[in-house]
Amino acid sequence: MTSSETGIPAGSTDPRDTAPQFVLPLVARIEKAAPPARTDALETAARAVLVLLSDERSTGDGEWAQAVRDWQDARIRKVVRRARGAEWRRASALPGITVTGETAEVRVFPPVPLDGWPPELVKLQVSGTELDDPTAPGPAAPERPVLWLNPGLEMSAGKTMAQAGHGAQLAWWDLDDTARKAWREDGFALSVRTADPACWAELTSSGLPLVRDAGFTEIAPGSATVVADHPALRGRR
């Protein structure tokens, strides 16, 4: 049984559940006439999370640092909403960071209380983020990080963007300062690809960072969604 308002299991004593709950808002720009390619949107969302985590405003005594700490002390919830036209312009006026890909634009905002979304964002739709790739993405560059998606799960593009962000964040947490600096200087280059079904079991048991979803939306609690395969962490395999 879960709380209908928070999705937290009733009676949970997990410190992540008993802490105040925050969420990291991400807004994808999805114009009717020119929607982004799905894979580019996934990769841009993952990079947006990394850009926010590494921003000076999110660390030390920065203006977003306390909100980031509060968010990370609980479940690292991320919610992706979509905007176009005037909605996007209003969202862009709020404090945050816009990250662009080849076709995608994603704006990430400092964490907010679960029930305290800014009015400019609260009315934006979560649904409607179904995206396609005009052409199949090529192979991932082996020398750069890859976020491998579970080939056995069906998720909306918005949900998958959030999961890719989770994977990138877990990798970031596991890296030392030298590896973090190198990744940042490389523009947080990464690939998001669906794993070969024959390789998925090996990936999930490799010791690489693994995202298990809390099951608040779309998929069952505990579902393995993403493996973060960063070169600096591959010695675990």
C-alpha positions in Angstrom: 0.0 0.0 0.0 1.3 3.5 -0.8 0.2 7.0 0.0 -1.9 8.4 -2.8 -0.3 11.8 -2.4 3.4 10.8 -2.4 3.6 7.2 -3.7 5.7 6.3 -0.6 4.9 2.9 0.9 2.7 3.2 3.9 4.6 2.8 7.2 8.0 3.0 5.4 10.9 3.7 7.8 13.5 4.3 4.9 15.2 7.6 5.7 14.7 8.6 2.1 10.9 8.3 2.7 10.7 10.0 6.1 12.8 13.0 4.9 10.9 15.9 3.3 10.3 15.1 -0.3 11.6 17.2 -3.2 11.6 16.8 -6.9 13.9 18.0 -9.7 11.8 19.5 -12.5 12.9 19.2 -16.1 11.0 20.7 -18.9 11.5 19.5 -22.5 10.7 21.9 -25.3 8.4 20.0 -27.7 7.0 22.2 -30.5 4.3 20.6 -32.6 6.1 21.4 -35.9 9.6 20.4 -34.8 9.7 17.8 -31.9 13.1 16.6 -30.9 14.5 13.2 -31.7 13.9 10.8 -28.9 17.5 9.7 -28.3 18.7 13.3 -28.4 16.1 14.3 -25.9 17.1 11.4 -23.6 20.8 12.4 -23.8 20.1 16.1 -23.4 18.0 15.4 -20.2 20.8 13.3 -18.7 23.4 16.0 -19.5 21.0 18.6 -17.9 21.0 16.8 -14.6 24.8 16.7 -14.7 25.1 20.3 -15.5 22.9 21.3 -12.6 24.8 19.0 -10.2 28.1 20.5 -11.1 27.0 24.1 -11.2 28.5 26.3 -8.6 25.1 27.4 -7.4 24.4 23.7 -6.5 27.5 23.2 -4.4 29.0 24.6 -1.2 27.2 27.7 -0.2 25.6 28.2 -3.6 22.0 29.6 -3.8 20.6 26.2 -4.9 22.9 24.0 -2.6 20.5 23.5 0.3 17.6 22.6 -2.1 19.9 20.1 -3.8 21.0 18.6 -0.5 17.4 18.3 0.7 16.5 16.6 -2.6 19.3 14.2 -2.5 18.6 13.2 1.1 15.2 11.9 0.0 14.3 10.0 -3.2 16.0 11.5 -6.2 12.7 12.2 -7.9 12.7 13.8 -11.3 9.7 14.8 -13.3 9.8 15.7 -17.0 7.1 18.0 -18.4 6.7 19.4 -21.8 6.2 23.0 -23.0 5.9 24.9 -26.3 5.5 28.5 -27.4 4.5 30.8 -24.6 4.7 28.0 -22.0 8.4 27.5 -22.8 9.1 31.2 -22.7 7.5 31.4 -19.2 9.4 28.4 -18.0 12.7 29.8 -19.4 12.2 33.0 -17.3 12.5 31.0 -14.1 15.9 30.3 -12.5 17.4 27.3 -14.1 19.7 26.1 -16.9 18.8 25.3 -20.5 20.8 22.5 -22.1 20.6 21.9 -25.8 21.4 18.9 -28.0 21.2 18.5 -31.8 17.4 18.8 -31.8 16.4 19.0 -28.2 16.2 21.7 -25.5 15.7 20.8 -21.9 15.6 23.2 -19.0 16.4 21.9 -15.5 15.4 23.8 -12.4 16.7 23.6 -8.8 14.7 21.1 -6.7 11.3 22.1 -5.3 9.1 20.6 -2.6 6.9 17.8 -4.0 3.8 19.9 -3.5 5.5 23.3 -4.2 6.0 23.6 -7.9 6.2 27.1 -9.3 2.9 28.1 -11.0 4.7 28.5 -14.3 5.5 24.8 -14.2 2.7 23.1 -12.3 0.2 23.3 -15.2 2.6 21.9 -17.8 1.7 18.4 -19.1 3.6 15.3 -18.2 1.9 13.3 -20.9 2.4 13.9 -24.6 6.2 13.3 -24.5 6.0 10.5 -27.1 9.0 11.0 -29.4 10.6 9.1 -32.2 14.0 8.8 -33.8 13.8 9.7 -37.5 16.8 7.4 -38.0 18.2 4.7 -35.7 21.0 6.0 -33.5 24.4 4.7 -34.4 26.6 2.7 -32.0 27.7 4.3 -28.8 31.3 5.7 -28.7 33.1 3.1 -26.5 35.4 5.7 -25.0 32.5 7.7 -23.6 29.9 7.0 -21.0 26.8 5.0 -22.1 23.5 4.8 -20.3 22.1 1.4 -21.1 18.3 1.1 -21.1 16.5 -2.1 -20.1 15.4 -3.7 -23.4 12.4 -5.3 -21.7 10.6 -2.2 -20.4 8.2 0.0 -22.2 8.4 3.6 -21.0 7.2 7.0 -22.3 9.9 9.3 -23.5 9.4 11.6 -20.5 9.8 8.7 -18.1 12.9 7.5 -19.9 14.4 11.0 -19.8 14.0 10.9 -16.0 15.5 7.4 -15.8 18.5 8.5 -17.9 19.0 11.4 -15.6 19.0 9.0 -12.6 21.6 6.9 -14.3 23.8 9.9 -15.0 23.5 11.1 -11.4 24.5 7.7 -10.0 27.5 7.6 -12.2 28.4 11.2 -11.1 28.2 10.2 -7.4 30.5 7.3 -7.9 33.3 9.2 -9.8 36.3 10.8 -8.1 37.1 14.5 -8.6 39.5 13.8 -11.4 37.0 11.9 -13.4 34.2 14.4 -12.7 36.5 17.2 -13.9 37.3 15.3 -17.1 33.6 14.6 -17.8 32.7 18.2 -17.3 35.4 19.4 -19.6 34.1 17.0 -22.2 30.7 18.7 -22.0 29.3 15.7 -20.2 29.3 13.8 -23.5 27.3 10.5 -23.2 25.1 8.1 -25.2 21.8 6.6 -24.3 21.1 3.3 -26.0 18.9 0.3 -25.4 20.9 -2.7 -24.3 21.1 -5.9 -26.3 18.7 -8.3 -24.5 21.5 -10.9 -24.4 23.7 -8.5 -22.5 21.3 -7.0 -20.0 21.7 -9.6 -17.3 25.4 -9.2 -17.4 25.1 -5.4 -17.2 22.9 -5.5 -14.2 25.3 -7.8 -12.3 28.4 -5.9 -13.4 28.7 -3.7 -10.4 28.2 -0.6 -12.5 25.6 2.0 -11.2 22.1 0.5 -11.6 18.9 2.4 -11.4 16.0 0.7 -9.7 12.8 2.6 -10.1 10.7 3.4 -7.1 7.6 2.6 -9.1 5.7 5.8 -8.6 4.7 5.9 -12.3 4.4 3.6 -15.3 6.5 0.6 -14.1 6.6 -1.8 -11.2 8.6 -0.9 -8.1 12.1 -2.2 -8.1 12.3 -2.4 -11.9 15.9 -2.1 -13.2 15.8 0.6 -15.8 19.3 1.9 -16.5 22.9 0.8 -16.1 25.5 3.7 -16.2 28.5 2.5 -18.0 31.2 5.1 -17.4 34.8 4.4 -18.6 36.2 5.4 -15.2 33.9 2.8 -13.5 34.4 -0.1 -15.9 37.1 -1.7 -13.8 34.2 -3.1 -11.7 33.0 -5.3 -14.5 
